[in-house]
């Protein structure tokens, strides 16, 4: 599932402020580095960082999707390998157990099947 892109309320607020201040004077400057030009530079910096962040998240999503698909393929291959061992040696063989399968002889009957057997025997 793709993650939603992140927005920045601080960035939106700053852009609206700049619009308002530019209506007062396009080159408003209060000194000590407090000017429309400096404000715009900080907004650009945040916009670039936000874009980089969203691109990184998209890459993580893409990588996660590739990993999930690779795991599905591995699970399918694992199942095929176990079935091949069962086909060659049988599901009750030691080899089947060594390959990770549960041998037929080692399976425990559930309580309901034990009770069903007892009921049908009566």
C-alpha positions as CSV (number, residue, x, y, z in Angstrom):
1,X,0.0,0.0,0.0
2,X,1.5,3.3,-1.0
3,X,2.0,5.9,1.7
4,X,0.5,9.3,1.2
5,X,2.7,12.1,0.3
6,X,3.5,14.5,3.1
7,X,2.4,18.1,3.1
8,X,3.7,20.9,5.1
9,X,1.3,23.2,6.9
10,X,4.2,25.5,7.8
11,X,5.2,25.8,4.1
12,X,1.6,26.6,3.1
13,X,1.4,29.2,5.8
14,X,4.7,30.8,4.8
15,X,3.7,31.0,1.2
16,X,0.4,32.8,2.1
17,X,2.4,35.2,4.3
18,X,4.8,36.0,1.5
19,X,1.9,36.7,-0.8
20,X,0.4,39.1,1.7
21,X,3.8,40.9,2.4
22,X,4.5,41.2,-1.3
23,X,1.2,43.2,-1.6
24,X,2.7,45.6,1.0
25,X,5.9,46.0,-1.0
26,X,7.5,43.5,-3.4
27,X,11.0,44.0,-1.9
28,X,10.1,44.4,1.7
29,X,13.2,44.4,3.9
30,X,13.4,45.0,7.6
31,X,17.2,44.5,7.9
32,X,19.0,41.9,10.0
33,X,18.2,39.3,7.3
34,X,14.5,39.8,7.5
35,X,13.4,40.3,3.9
36,X,11.1,38.8,1.4
37,X,14.1,37.5,-0.5
38,X,15.4,35.6,2.6
39,X,11.9,34.4,3.4
40,X,11.5,33.0,-0.2
41,X,14.9,31.3,0.0
42,X,13.8,29.5,3.2
43,X,10.5,28.5,1.6
44,X,12.4,27.1,-1.4
45,X,14.7,25.2,0.9
46,X,11.8,23.6,2.7
47,X,10.0,22.8,-0.6
48,X,13.1,21.0,-1.8
49,X,13.5,19.0,1.4
50,X,9.8,18.1,1.3
51,X,10.1,16.9,-2.3
52,X,13.2,14.8,-1.4
53,X,11.3,13.3,1.5
54,X,8.3,12.4,-0.6
55,X,10.6,10.9,-3.3
56,X,12.4,8.8,-0.6
57,X,9.0,7.5,0.7
58,X,8.1,6.6,-2.9
59,X,11.3,4.7,-3.3
60,X,10.7,2.9,0.0
61,X,7.2,1.9,-1.2
62,X,8.6,0.6,-4.5
63,X,11.3,-1.4,-2.6
64,X,8.7,-2.8,-0.2
65,X,6.5,-3.9,-3.0
66,X,9.4,-5.7,-4.7
67,X,10.3,-7.4,-1.4
68,X,6.7,-8.6,-0.8
69,X,6.6,-10.0,-4.4
70,X,10.0,-11.7,-3.9
71,X,8.7,-13.2,-0.7
72,X,5.6,-14.6,-2.5
73,X,7.8,-16.2,-5.1
74,X,10.0,-17.7,-2.4
75,X,7.0,-19.1,-0.6
76,X,5.7,-20.7,-3.8
77,X,9.1,-22.1,-4.5
78,X,9.4,-23.4,-0.9
79,X,6.1,-25.2,-1.2
80,X,7.1,-26.7,-4.6
81,X,10.3,-28.0,-3.0
82,X,8.5,-29.6,-0.1
83,X,5.9,-31.2,-2.5
84,X,8.8,-32.6,-4.6
85,X,10.3,-34.2,-1.5
86,X,6.8,-35.6,-0.6
87,X,6.4,-36.9,-4.2
88,X,9.8,-38.6,-4.2
89,X,9.9,-40.0,-0.6
90,X,6.3,-39.8,0.6
91,X,4.6,-37.8,3.3
92,X,5.4,-40.3,6.0
93,X,9.1,-40.5,5.3
94,X,11.9,-39.3,7.4
95,X,13.1,-37.2,4.5
96,X,9.8,-35.3,4.4
97,X,10.2,-34.5,8.1
98,X,13.9,-33.4,7.5
99,X,12.7,-31.1,4.7
100,X,10.4,-29.3,7.2
101,X,7.1,-31.1,6.5
102,X,5.0,-32.8,9.2
103,X,5.0,-36.5,8.6
104,X,1.5,-38.1,8.5
105,X,2.5,-40.4,11.4
106,X,3.4,-37.4,13.5
107,X,0.2,-35.4,13.0
108,X,-1.9,-35.1,16.1
109,X,-5.6,-35.6,15.9
110,X,-7.7,-32.7,17.0
111,X,-10.1,-33.1,19.9
112,X,-13.1,-32.8,17.6
113,X,-11.9,-35.6,15.3
114,X,-11.1,-37.8,18.3
115,X,-14.6,-37.2,19.7
116,X,-16.2,-37.8,16.3
117,X,-14.4,-41.1,16.1
118,X,-15.5,-42.1,19.6
119,X,-19.1,-41.1,18.9
120,X,-19.2,-43.0,15.6
121,X,-17.8,-46.1,17.3
122,X,-20.7,-46.3,19.7
